[in-house]
Amino acid sequence: MATTAKTLRMIFSSQAGRTVTLTLDNPRADVTAAEIEAAMDLVIARNIFNSSGGDLVTKQDIKIIDSTTNDLYDPPA
């Protein structure tokens, strides 16, 4: 049986120049890039998350990943 899932990936750069990724499962179907960018701006402005590379300072990328998993075998009970 196949199952599908969507994941939102928001990718930031930290003060140390490292990449920091925040991942959310099952984003709203009608979410827009502008809404996600606004949320990322808020994360940066309010310094909501801490990383080993320091504060998040810039937006780097946004991705919505749509994946399908095919379960081909279930062991007998």
PyMOL Python script that loads the backbone (N, CA, C, O; Angstrom):
from pymol import cmd

cmd.read_pdbstr("""\
ATOM      1  N   MET A   1       0.845  -1.167   0.000  1.00  0.00           N
ATOM      2  CA  MET A   1       0.000   0.000   0.000  1.00  0.00           C
ATOM      3  C   MET A   1       0.901   1.244   0.000  1.00  0.00           C
ATOM      4  O   MET A   1       1.905   1.291   0.710  1.00  0.00           O
ATOM      5  N   ALA A   2       0.540   2.217  -0.780  1.00  0.00           N
ATOM      6  CA  ALA A   2       1.327   3.448  -0.876  1.00  0.00           C
ATOM      7  C   ALA A   2       0.731   4.527   0.025  1.00  0.00           C
ATOM      8  O   ALA A   2      -0.488   4.682   0.111  1.00  0.00           O
ATOM      9  N   THR A   3       1.606   5.264   0.690  1.00  0.00           N
ATOM     10  CA  THR A   3       1.187   6.414   1.486  1.00  0.00           C
ATOM     11  C   THR A   3       1.983   7.628   1.007  1.00  0.00           C
ATOM     12  O   THR A   3       3.147   7.516   0.622  1.00  0.00           O
ATOM     13  N   THR A   4       1.338   8.773   1.038  1.00  0.00           N
ATOM     14  CA  THR A   4       2.021   9.996   0.639  1.00  0.00           C
ATOM     15  C   THR A   4       2.096  10.947   1.820  1.00  0.00           C
ATOM     16  O   THR A   4       1.247  10.928   2.711  1.00  0.00           O
ATOM     17  N   ALA A   5       3.124  11.775   1.807  1.00  0.00           N
ATOM     18  CA  ALA A   5       3.317  12.758   2.880  1.00  0.00           C
ATOM     19  C   ALA A   5       3.970  14.001   2.295  1.00  0.00           C
ATOM     20  O   ALA A   5       4.739  13.926   1.337  1.00  0.00           O
ATOM     21  N   LYS A   6       3.651  15.140   2.887  1.00  0.00           N
ATOM     22  CA  LYS A   6       4.298  16.394   2.499  1.00  0.00           C
ATOM     23  C   LYS A   6       5.057  16.941   3.694  1.00  0.00           C
ATOM     24  O   LYS A   6       4.621  16.816   4.838  1.00  0.00           O
ATOM     25  N   THR A   7       6.199  17.549   3.410  1.00  0.00           N
ATOM     26  CA  THR A   7       7.037  18.139   4.440  1.00  0.00           C
ATOM     27  C   THR A   7       7.484  19.515   3.972  1.00  0.00           C
ATOM     28  O   THR A   7       7.920  19.685   2.833  1.00  0.00           O
ATOM     29  N   LEU A   8       7.374  20.484   4.853  1.00  0.00           N
ATOM     30  CA  LEU A   8       7.876  21.827   4.575  1.00  0.00           C
ATOM     31  C   LEU A   8       9.250  21.954   5.197  1.00  0.00           C
ATOM     32  O   LEU A   8       9.424  21.689   6.386  1.00  0.00           O
ATOM     33  N   ARG A   9      10.236  22.362   4.393  1.00  0.00           N
ATOM     34  CA  ARG A   9      11.601  22.584   4.885  1.00  0.00           C
ATOM     35  C   ARG A   9      11.945  24.049   4.734  1.00  0.00           C
ATOM     36  O   ARG A   9      11.945  24.595   3.631  1.00  0.00           O
ATOM     37  N   MET A  10      12.240  24.679   5.863  1.00  0.00           N
ATOM     38  CA  MET A  10      12.683  26.071   5.862  1.00  0.00           C
ATOM     39  C   MET A  10      14.162  26.065   6.216  1.00  0.00           C
ATOM     40  O   MET A  10      14.549  25.586   7.282  1.00  0.00           O
ATOM     41  N   ILE A  11      14.980  26.592   5.329  1.00  0.00           N
ATOM     42  CA  ILE A  11      16.422  26.515   5.497  1.00  0.00           C
ATOM     43  C   ILE A  11      16.970  27.922   5.733  1.00  0.00           C
ATOM     44  O   ILE A  11      16.708  28.849   4.967  1.00  0.00           O
ATOM     45  N   PHE A  12      17.738  28.050   6.813  1.00  0.00           N
ATOM     46  CA  PHE A  12      18.310  29.324   7.239  1.00  0.00           C
ATOM     47  C   PHE A  12      19.829  29.217   7.254  1.00  0.00           C
ATOM     48  O   PHE A  12      20.389  28.123   7.202  1.00  0.00           O
ATOM     49  N   SER A  13      20.484  30.371   7.324  1.00  0.00           N
ATOM     50  CA  SER A  13      21.911  30.443   7.618  1.00  0.00           C
ATOM     51  C   SER A  13      22.068  31.025   9.006  1.00  0.00           C
ATOM     52  O   SER A  13      21.319  31.920   9.398  1.00  0.00           O
ATOM     53  N   SER A  14      23.050  30.516   9.761  1.00  0.00           N
ATOM     54  CA  SER A  14      23.308  31.010  11.111  1.00  0.00           C
ATOM     55  C   SER A  14      24.445  32.028  11.091  1.00  0.00           C
ATOM     56  O   SER A  14      25.078  32.254  10.059  1.00  0.00           O
ATOM     57  N   GLN A  15      24.690  32.634  12.242  1.00  0.00           N
ATOM     58  CA  GLN A  15      25.785  33.606  12.369  1.00  0.00           C
ATOM     59  C   GLN A  15      27.119  33.011  11.943  1.00  0.00           C
ATOM     60  O   GLN A  15      27.960  33.710  11.379  1.00  0.00           O
ATOM     61  N   ALA A  16      27.315  31.732  12.210  1.00  0.00           N
ATOM     62  CA  ALA A  16      28.577  31.064  11.881  1.00  0.00           C
ATOM     63  C   ALA A  16      28.622  30.602  10.425  1.00  0.00           C
ATOM     64  O   ALA A  16      29.591  29.976   9.997  1.00  0.00           O
ATOM     65  N   GLY A  17      27.562  30.915   9.662  1.00  0.00           N
ATOM     66  CA  GLY A  17      27.529  30.504   8.260  1.00  0.00           C
ATOM     67  C   GLY A  17      27.068  29.086   8.046  1.00  0.00           C
ATOM     68  O   GLY A  17      27.159  28.567   6.933  1.00  0.00           O
ATOM     69  N   ARG A  18      26.573  28.447   9.086  1.00  0.00           N
ATOM     70  CA  ARG A  18      26.083  27.069   8.968  1.00  0.00           C
ATOM     71  C   ARG A  18      24.641  27.064   8.480  1.00  0.00           C
ATOM     72  O   ARG A  18      23.905  28.035   8.652  1.00  0.00           O
ATOM     73  N   THR A  19      24.259  25.961   7.876  1.00  0.00           N
ATOM     74  CA  THR A  19      22.886  25.773   7.420  1.00  0.00           C
ATOM     75  C   THR A  19      22.068  25.157   8.544  1.00  0.00           C
ATOM     76  O   THR A  19      22.487  24.183   9.169  1.00  0.00           O
ATOM     77  N   VAL A  20      20.890  25.737   8.797  1.00  0.00           N
ATOM     78  CA  VAL A  20      19.973  25.228   9.823  1.00  0.00           C
ATOM     79  C   VAL A  20      18.631  24.978   9.143  1.00  0.00           C
ATOM     80  O   VAL A  20      18.087  25.862   8.481  1.00  0.00           O
ATOM     81  N   THR A  21      18.105  23.776   9.309  1.00  0.00           N
ATOM     82  CA  THR A  21      16.852  23.408   8.659  1.00  0.00           C
ATOM     83  C   THR A  21      15.766  23.170   9.704  1.00  0.00           C
ATOM     84  O   THR A  21      15.962  22.419  10.660  1.00  0.00           O
ATOM     85  N   LEU A  22      14.623  23.817   9.509  1.00  0.00           N
ATOM     86  CA  LEU A  22      13.432  23.570  10.318  1.00  0.00           C
ATOM     87  C   LEU A  22      12.446  22.832   9.429  1.00  0.00           C
ATOM     88  O   LEU A  22      12.181  23.252   8.302  1.00  0.00           O
ATOM     89  N   THR A  23      11.900  21.727   9.938  1.00  0.00           N
ATOM     90  CA  THR A  23      11.021  20.875   9.157  1.00  0.00           C
ATOM     91  C   THR A  23       9.662  20.763   9.827  1.00  0.00           C
ATOM     92  O   THR A  23       9.571  20.538  11.034  1.00  0.00           O
ATOM     93  N   LEU A  24       8.609  20.923   9.037  1.00  0.00           N
ATOM     94  CA  LEU A  24       7.237  20.782   9.527  1.00  0.00           C
ATOM     95  C   LEU A  24       6.512  19.765   8.657  1.00  0.00           C
ATOM     96  O   LEU A  24       6.545  19.858   7.430  1.00  0.00           O
ATOM     97  N   ASP A  25       5.856  18.794   9.288  1.00  0.00           N
ATOM     98  CA  ASP A  25       5.084  17.795   8.560  1.00  0.00           C
ATOM     99  C   ASP A  25       3.711  18.341   8.196  1.00  0.00           C
ATOM    100  O   ASP A  25       3.139  19.149   8.927  1.00  0.00           O
ATOM    101  N   ASN A  26       3.199  17.899   7.079  1.00  0.00           N
ATOM    102  CA  ASN A  26       1.846  18.189   6.615  1.00  0.00           C
ATOM    103  C   ASN A  26       1.505  19.678   6.591  1.00  0.00           C
ATOM    104  O   ASN A  26       0.590  20.113   7.290  1.00  0.00           O
ATOM    105  N   PRO A  27       2.229  20.461   5.797  1.00  0.00           N
ATOM    106  CA  PRO A  27       1.875  21.879   5.698  1.00  0.00           C
ATOM    107  C   PRO A  27       0.494  22.037   5.062  1.00  0.00           C
ATOM    108  O   PRO A  27       0.021  21.160   4.339  1.00  0.00           O
ATOM    109  N   ARG A  28      -0.128  23.154   5.344  1.00  0.00           N
ATOM    110  CA  ARG A  28      -1.441  23.457   4.778  1.00  0.00           C
ATOM    111  C   ARG A  28      -1.360  23.389   3.249  1.00  0.00           C
ATOM    112  O   ARG A  28      -0.385  23.863   2.666  1.00  0.00           O
ATOM    113  N   ALA A  29      -2.349  22.817   2.607  1.00  0.00           N
ATOM    114  CA  ALA A  29      -2.322  22.608   1.157  1.00  0.00           C
ATOM    115  C   ALA A  29      -2.243  23.914   0.374  1.00  0.00           C
ATOM    116  O   ALA A  29      -1.663  23.950  -0.711  1.00  0.00           O
ATOM    117  N   ASP A  30      -2.816  24.978   0.908  1.00  0.00           N
ATOM    118  CA  ASP A  30      -2.846  26.242   0.173  1.00  0.00           C
ATOM    119  C   ASP A  30      -1.826  27.265   0.685  1.00  0.00           C
ATOM    120  O   ASP A  30      -1.957  28.457   0.409  1.00  0.00           O
ATOM    121  N   VAL A  31      -0.820  26.810   1.423  1.00  0.00           N
ATOM    122  CA  VAL A  31       0.189  27.731   1.955  1.00  0.00           C
ATOM    123  C   VAL A  31       0.966  28.350   0.789  1.00  0.00           C
ATOM    124  O   VAL A  31       1.272  27.674  -0.192  1.00  0.00           O
ATOM    125  N   THR A  32       1.280  29.644   0.910  1.00  0.00           N
ATOM    126  CA  THR A  32       1.998  30.337  -0.161  1.00  0.00           C
ATOM    127  C   THR A  32       3.438  30.601   0.256  1.00  0.00           C
ATOM    128  O   THR A  32       3.775  30.576   1.440  1.00  0.00           O
ATOM    129  N   ALA A  33       4.267  30.851  -0.726  1.00  0.00           N
ATOM    130  CA  ALA A  33       5.669  31.186  -0.461  1.00  0.00           C
ATOM    131  C   ALA A  33       5.750  32.459   0.373  1.00  0.00           C
ATOM    132  O   ALA A  33       6.601  32.573   1.254  1.00  0.00           O
ATOM    133  N   ALA A  34       4.867  33.415   0.097  1.00  0.00           N
ATOM    134  CA  ALA A  34       4.873  34.673   0.851  1.00  0.00           C
ATOM    135  C   ALA A  34       4.575  34.438   2.331  1.00  0.00           C
ATOM    136  O   ALA A  34       5.185  35.077   3.189  1.00  0.00           O
ATOM    137  N   GLU A  35       3.654  33.539   2.639  1.00  0.00           N
ATOM    138  CA  GLU A  35       3.332  33.225   4.036  1.00  0.00           C
ATOM    139  C   GLU A  35       4.515  32.558   4.728  1.00  0.00           C
ATOM    140  O   GLU A  35       4.820  32.861   5.881  1.00  0.00           O
ATOM    141  N   ILE A  36       5.171  31.658   4.026  1.00  0.00           N
ATOM    142  CA  ILE A  36       6.315  30.964   4.614  1.00  0.00           C
ATOM    143  C   ILE A  36       7.469  31.942   4.838  1.00  0.00           C
ATOM    144  O   ILE A  36       8.126  31.910   5.879  1.00  0.00           O
ATOM    145  N   GLU A  37       7.710  32.809   3.855  1.00  0.00           N
ATOM    146  CA  GLU A  37       8.765  33.809   4.009  1.00  0.00           C
ATOM    147  C   GLU A  37       8.487  34.730   5.193  1.00  0.00           C
ATOM    148  O   GLU A  37       9.400  35.076   5.943  1.00  0.00           O
ATOM    149  N   ALA A  38       7.230  35.126   5.359  1.00  0.00           N
ATOM    150  CA  ALA A  38       6.863  35.978   6.495  1.00  0.00           C
ATOM    151  C   ALA A  38       7.117  35.254   7.811  1.00  0.00           C
ATOM    152  O   ALA A  38       7.595  35.862   8.769  1.00  0.00           O
ATOM    153  N   ALA A  39       6.802  33.965   7.868  1.00  0.00           N
ATOM    154  CA  ALA A  39       7.052  33.184   9.082  1.00  0.00           C
ATOM    155  C   ALA A  39       8.551  33.079   9.351  1.00  0.00           C
ATOM    156  O   ALA A  39       8.987  33.171  10.498  1.00  0.00           O
ATOM    157  N   MET A  40       9.333  32.888   8.297  1.00  0.00           N
ATOM    158  CA  MET A  40      10.788  32.803   8.453  1.00  0.00           C
ATOM    159  C   MET A  40      11.356  34.135   8.929  1.00  0.00           C
ATOM    160  O   MET A  40      12.249  34.164   9.776  1.00  0.00           O
ATOM    161  N   ASP A  41      10.841  35.240   8.387  1.00  0.00           N
ATOM    162  CA  ASP A  41      11.277  36.563   8.836  1.00  0.00           C
ATOM    163  C   ASP A  41      10.992  36.745  10.320  1.00  0.00           C
ATOM    164  O   ASP A  41      11.801  37.321  11.047  1.00  0.00           O
ATOM    165  N   LEU A  42       9.836  36.252  10.771  1.00  0.00           N
ATOM    166  CA  LEU A  42       9.468  36.344  12.184  1.00  0.00           C
ATOM    167  C   LEU A  42      10.399  35.511  13.059  1.00  0.00           C
ATOM    168  O   LEU A  42      10.799  35.949  14.138  1.00  0.00           O
ATOM    169  N   VAL A  43      10.740  34.324  12.601  1.00  0.00           N
ATOM    170  CA  VAL A  43      11.676  33.456  13.328  1.00  0.00           C
ATOM    171  C   VAL A  43      13.013  34.182  13.513  1.00  0.00           C
ATOM    172  O   VAL A  43      13.603  34.153  14.593  1.00  0.00           O
ATOM    173  N   ILE A  44      13.476  34.831  12.449  1.00  0.00           N
ATOM    174  CA  ILE A  44      14.756  35.547  12.510  1.00  0.00           C
ATOM    175  C   ILE A  44      14.640  36.779  13.404  1.00  0.00           C
ATOM    176  O   ILE A  44      15.491  37.001  14.265  1.00  0.00           O
ATOM    177  N   ALA A  45      13.596  37.579  13.208  1.00  0.00           N
ATOM    178  CA  ALA A  45      13.440  38.837  13.944  1.00  0.00           C
ATOM    179  C   ALA A  45      13.291  38.617  15.447  1.00  0.00           C
ATOM    180  O   ALA A  45      13.829  39.383  16.246  1.00  0.00           O
ATOM    181  N   ARG A  46      12.566  37.578  15.828  1.00  0.00           N
ATOM    182  CA  ARG A  46      12.310  37.320  17.255  1.00  0.00           C
ATOM    183  C   ARG A  46      13.325  36.363  17.871  1.00  0.00           C
ATOM    184  O   ARG A  46      13.257  36.053  19.060  1.00  0.00           O
ATOM    185  N   ASN A  47      14.271  35.898  17.047  1.00  0.00           N
ATOM    186  CA  ASN A  47      15.310  34.987  17.521  1.00  0.00           C
ATOM    187  C   ASN A  47      14.689  33.802  18.273  1.00  0.00           C
ATOM    188  O   ASN A  47      15.071  33.488  19.400  1.00  0.00           O
ATOM    189  N   ILE A  48      13.733  33.166  17.622  1.00  0.00           N
ATOM    190  CA  ILE A  48      12.935  32.111  18.260  1.00  0.00           C
ATOM    191  C   ILE A  48      13.743  30.839  18.518  1.00  0.00           C
ATOM    192  O   ILE A  48      13.579  30.205  19.561  1.00  0.00           O
ATOM    193  N   PHE A  49      14.608  30.463  17.585  1.00  0.00           N
ATOM    194  CA  PHE A  49      15.369  29.223  17.721  1.00  0.00           C
ATOM    195  C   PHE A  49      16.846  29.519  17.905  1.00  0.00           C
ATOM    196  O   PHE A  49      17.373  30.502  17.385  1.00  0.00           O
ATOM    197  N   ASN A  50      17.497  28.651  18.651  1.00  0.00           N
ATOM    198  CA  ASN A  50      18.922  28.757  18.910  1.00  0.00           C
ATOM    199  C   ASN A  50      19.607  27.602  18.177  1.00  0.00           C
ATOM    200  O   ASN A  50      19.066  26.499  18.101  1.00  0.00           O
ATOM    201  N   SER A  51      20.779  27.859  17.647  1.00  0.00           N
ATOM    202  CA  SER A  51      21.511  26.773  16.994  1.00  0.00           C
ATOM    203  C   SER A  51      22.955  26.784  17.478  1.00  0.00           C
ATOM    204  O   SER A  51      23.414  27.763  18.066  1.00  0.00           O
ATOM    205  N   SER A  52      23.659  25.698  17.228  1.00  0.00           N
ATOM    206  CA  SER A  52      25.057  25.617  17.643  1.00  0.00           C
ATOM    207  C   SER A  52      25.922  26.624  16.879  1.00  0.00           C
ATOM    208  O   SER A  52      27.031  26.941  17.310  1.00  0.00           O
ATOM    209  N   GLY A  53      25.422  27.123  15.755  1.00  0.00           N
ATOM    210  CA  GLY A  53      26.141  28.115  14.968  1.00  0.00           C
ATOM    211  C   GLY A  53      25.715  29.533  15.271  1.00  0.00           C
ATOM    212  O   GLY A  53      26.037  30.457  14.524  1.00  0.00           O
ATOM    213  N   GLY A  54      24.985  29.712  16.371  1.00  0.00           N
ATOM    214  CA  GLY A  54      24.526  31.053  16.743  1.00  0.00           C
ATOM    215  C   GLY A  54      23.124  31.337  16.229  1.00  0.00           C
ATOM    216  O   GLY A  54      22.397  30.432  15.818  1.00  0.00           O
ATOM    217  N   ASP A  55      22.763  32.611  16.261  1.00  0.00           N
ATOM    218  CA  ASP A  55      21.423  33.028  15.835  1.00  0.00           C
ATOM    219  C   ASP A  55      21.203  32.759  14.355  1.00  0.00           C
ATOM    220  O   ASP A  55      22.150  32.738  13.569  1.00  0.00           O
ATOM    221  N   LEU A  56      19.935  32.553  13.979  1.00  0.00           N
ATOM    222  CA  LEU A  56      19.581  32.436  12.571  1.00  0.00           C
ATOM    223  C   LEU A  56      19.550  33.852  12.007  1.00  0.00           C
ATOM    224  O   LEU A  56      18.931  34.740  12.592  1.00  0.00           O
ATOM    225  N   VAL A  57      20.214  34.068  10.876  1.00  0.00           N
ATOM    226  CA  VAL A  57      20.354  35.441  10.380  1.00  0.00           C
ATOM    227  C   VAL A  57      19.773  35.675   8.982  1.00  0.00           C
ATOM    228  O   VAL A  57      19.398  36.804   8.665  1.00  0.00           O
ATOM    229  N   THR A  58      19.689  34.654   8.148  1.00  0.00           N
ATOM    230  CA  THR A  58      19.128  34.843   6.811  1.00  0.00           C
ATOM    231  C   THR A  58      18.339  33.625   6.362  1.00  0.00           C
ATOM    232  O   THR A  58      18.576  32.503   6.808  1.00  0.00           O
ATOM    233  N   LYS A  59      17.388  33.881   5.460  1.00  0.00           N
ATOM    234  CA  LYS A  59      16.647  32.798   4.815  1.00  0.00           C
ATOM    235  C   LYS A  59      17.527  32.289   3.679  1.00  0.00           C
ATOM    236  O   LYS A  59      18.141  33.069   2.951  1.00  0.00           O
ATOM    237  N   GLN A  60      17.575  30.975   3.544  1.00  0.00           N
ATOM    238  CA  GLN A  60      18.395  30.396   2.487  1.00  0.00           C
ATOM    239  C   GLN A  60      17.544  29.707   1.430  1.00  0.00           C
ATOM    240  O   GLN A  60      17.824  29.832   0.237  1.00  0.00           O
ATOM    241  N   ASP A  61      16.504  28.979   1.849  1.00  0.00           N
ATOM    242  CA  ASP A  61      15.690  28.240   0.887  1.00  0.00           C
ATOM    243  C   ASP A  61      14.393  27.781   1.545  1.00  0.00           C
ATOM    244  O   ASP A  61      14.293  27.683   2.768  1.00  0.00           O
ATOM    245  N   ILE A  62      13.405  27.504   0.699  1.00  0.00           N
ATOM    246  CA  ILE A  62      12.129  26.920   1.138  1.00  0.00           C
ATOM    247  C   ILE A  62      11.816  25.779   0.183  1.00  0.00           C
ATOM    248  O   ILE A  62      11.916  25.924  -1.035  1.00  0.00           O
ATOM    249  N   LYS A  63      11.437  24.645   0.753  1.00  0.00           N
ATOM    250  CA  LYS A  63      11.059  23.493  -0.072  1.00  0.00           C
ATOM    251  C   LYS A  63       9.827  22.827   0.535  1.00  0.00           C
ATOM    252  O   LYS A  63       9.702  22.704   1.754  1.00  0.00           O
ATOM    253  N   ILE A  64       8.929  22.404  -0.338  1.00  0.00           N
ATOM    254  CA  ILE A  64       7.863  21.492   0.078  1.00  0.00           C
ATOM    255  C   ILE A  64       8.152  20.184  -0.632  1.00  0.00           C
ATOM    256  O   ILE A  64       8.178  20.115  -1.861  1.00  0.00           O
ATOM    257  N   ILE A  65       8.366  19.153   0.161  1.00  0.00           N
ATOM    258  CA  ILE A  65       8.742  17.849  -0.365  1.00  0.00           C
ATOM    259  C   ILE A  65       7.532  16.930  -0.299  1.00  0.00           C
ATOM    260  O   ILE A  65       6.925  16.755   0.757  1.00  0.00           O
ATOM    261  N   ASP A  66       7.198  16.355  -1.423  1.00  0.00           N
ATOM    262  CA  ASP A  66       6.073  15.437  -1.530  1.00  0.00           C
ATOM    263  C   ASP A  66       6.665  14.048  -1.746  1.00  0.00           C
ATOM    264  O   ASP A  66       7.325  13.801  -2.755  1.00  0.00           O
ATOM    265  N   SER A  67       6.427  13.138  -0.794  1.00  0.00           N
ATOM    266  CA  SER A  67       7.020  11.801  -0.913  1.00  0.00           C
ATOM    267  C   SER A  67       5.954  10.711  -0.867  1.00  0.00           C
ATOM    268  O   SER A  67       4.910  10.852  -0.232  1.00  0.00           O
ATOM    269  N   THR A  68       6.254   9.637  -1.555  1.00  0.00           N
ATOM    270  CA  THR A  68       5.384   8.468  -1.568  1.00  0.00           C
ATOM    271  C   THR A  68       6.173   7.282  -1.050  1.00  0.00           C
ATOM    272  O   THR A  68       7.294   7.030  -1.493  1.00  0.00           O
ATOM    273  N   THR A  69       5.589   6.558  -0.115  1.00  0.00           N
ATOM    274  CA  THR A  69       6.213   5.356   0.429  1.00  0.00           C
ATOM    275  C   THR A  69       5.381   4.152   0.014  1.00  0.00           C
ATOM    276  O   THR A  69       4.174   4.107   0.251  1.00  0.00           O
ATOM    277  N   ASN A  70       6.034   3.182  -0.604  1.00  0.00           N
ATOM    278  CA  ASN A  70       5.369   1.945  -0.990  1.00  0.00           C
ATOM    279  C   ASN A  70       5.804   0.836  -0.046  1.00  0.00           C
ATOM    280  O   ASN A  70       6.967   0.433  -0.041  1.00  0.00           O
ATOM    281  N   ASP A  71       4.866   0.347   0.753  1.00  0.00           N
ATOM    282  CA  ASP A  71       5.145  -0.737   1.673  1.00  0.00           C
ATOM    283  C   ASP A  71       4.927  -2.045   0.921  1.00  0.00           C
ATOM    284  O   ASP A  71       3.793  -2.412   0.613  1.00  0.00           O
ATOM    285  N   LEU A  72       6.011  -2.738   0.629  1.00  0.00           N
ATOM    286  CA  LEU A  72       5.924  -3.934  -0.221  1.00  0.00           C
ATOM    287  C   LEU A  72       5.825  -5.251   0.555  1.00  0.00           C
ATOM    288  O   LEU A  72       5.518  -6.295  -0.021  1.00  0.00           O
ATOM    289  N   TYR A  73       6.082  -5.194   1.844  1.00  0.00           N
ATOM    290  CA  TYR A  73       6.057  -6.448   2.593  1.00  0.00           C
ATOM    291  C   TYR A  73       5.665  -6.183   4.026  1.00  0.00           C
ATOM    292  O   TYR A  73       6.191  -5.272   4.666  1.00  0.00           O
ATOM    293  N   ASP A  74       4.741  -6.978   4.527  1.00  0.00           N
ATOM    294  CA  ASP A  74       4.366  -6.965   5.942  1.00  0.00           C
ATOM    295  C   ASP A  74       4.636  -8.360   6.492  1.00  0.00           C
ATOM    296  O   ASP A  74       4.085  -9.334   5.978  1.00  0.00           O
ATOM    297  N   PRO A  75       5.475  -8.483   7.530  1.00  0.00           N
ATOM    298  CA  PRO A  75       5.760  -9.817   8.072  1.00  0.00           C
ATOM    299  C   PRO A  75       4.500 -10.423   8.685  1.00  0.00           C
ATOM    300  O   PRO A  75       3.643  -9.703   9.196  1.00  0.00           O
ATOM    301  N   PRO A  76       4.395 -11.741   8.632  1.00  0.00           N
ATOM    302  CA  PRO A  76       3.216 -12.397   9.218  1.00  0.00           C
ATOM    303  C   PRO A  76       3.192 -12.184  10.739  1.00  0.00           C
ATOM    304  O   PRO A  76       4.232 -12.117  11.394  1.00  0.00           O
ATOM    305  N   ALA A  77       1.992 -12.083  11.262  1.00  0.00           N
ATOM    306  CA  ALA A  77       1.830 -11.868  12.711  1.00  0.00           C
ATOM    307  C   ALA A  77       2.023 -13.122  13.493  1.00  0.00           C
ATOM    308  O   ALA A  77       1.919 -13.106  14.720  1.00  0.00           O
TER     309      ALA A  77
END
""", "prot")
cmd.dss("prot")
cmd.show_as("cartoon", "prot")
cmd.util.cbc("prot")
cmd.orient("prot")
